[in-house]
Amino acid sequence: MTAIPTPARSVFETSPERLHPFLKSLSDRVVDGPNWLVRKKTVCDLMLGLDAFFALPAAERRAMLNETAEESPDSEQGPGDFRRVLPLYVAAILEGLKEERISGAEQAAVYLLSLHPEHKEAAEQWMLADPRNAKAVRKIMRTDRRYAQLSKRMAGHWQEMLRKGFATEGGAQGA
């Protein structure tokens, strides 16, 4: 088992207040899972469902929510915009679970998707603690269709963040 440090900064501190009930509701749905096999499936299904919803044209999303453009300025966001916040949503879910330790591959796999570096580091430490742990997580990445879809959607976000980080560092070095 590997300890999970409390994130230095909560998603609930940095996200808009109006988003808090929604983030809490995501976490509430996941916490009901009796084990991490069920919780991983729930996280993946929730995030893929939200991704599919944001892939719809803005007018269809507004119609489904019975709202007008004036009521929801975010309704013009598309799939690319939503994929940038997927790691934030996963982080909010994990914050809501308030877990203290990583003890299994499914749990570690989900923690790897979080926005919080503390979550990722805990999952990585768990994987490094025993080669069988890392092998089990890699198997999930290869064989779990939902997880593979979710991680593929998030990969673009992380590549963009790395490019921005490297561009910023390079610019600072060149100055």
Buried (B, 14 or more C-beta within 10 A) or exposed (E): EBEBEEBEEEBBEEBEEEBEEEBBEBBEBBBEBEEBBEBBBBBBBBBBEBBEBBBBEBEEBBEEEEEEEEEBEEBEBEBEEBBBBBBBBBBBBBBBBEBEEBBBBBBBBBBBBBBBEBBBBBBBBBBEEEEEBBEBBEEBEEEBEBBBBBBEBBEEBEEEEEEEEEEEEEEEEEE
